[in-house]
Amino acid sequence: MDLPYRELEVWRKAHRLAMDVLDLAETPRVRRVPFLRDQLSRAATSVPANIAEGRGRRTRNDYAGFAAKARGSVFELDYWLYLAAERQLIEDATYVALHGRAVEVSAMLASLIDRLRSAGD
């Protein structure tokens, strides 16, 4: 039996993004910069993890708080991707593609947060 967070489109997109970033973090150029590899991995996996944890909370306000944390992690992830592109550790096209997906997840999370907070507990 799947847990309810796996039914969320935003979670599925965040999970897929995390999986792709984890693959990116294992490329030879990124692996040569251990702190960047770790930061990319942590930020990317934090997004779907916070969505999942929030979905399991008892109140809408708690859920919204975890969705907000997830959204913050999207911004952090984008920064690390941007840094990797600036340092020429990833291709510009890779950054553009992942950035676009991060923007999509961020917008979905913003919408979710708004819905949760406007509905109250």
Secondary structure by P-SEA (a helix, b strand, c coil): ccccccccaaaaaaaaaaaaaaaaaacaaaaacaaaaaaaaaaaaaaaaaaaaaaacccaaaaaaaaaaaaaaaaaaaaaaaaaaaaccccaaaaaaaaaaaaaaaaaaaaaaaaaaaacc
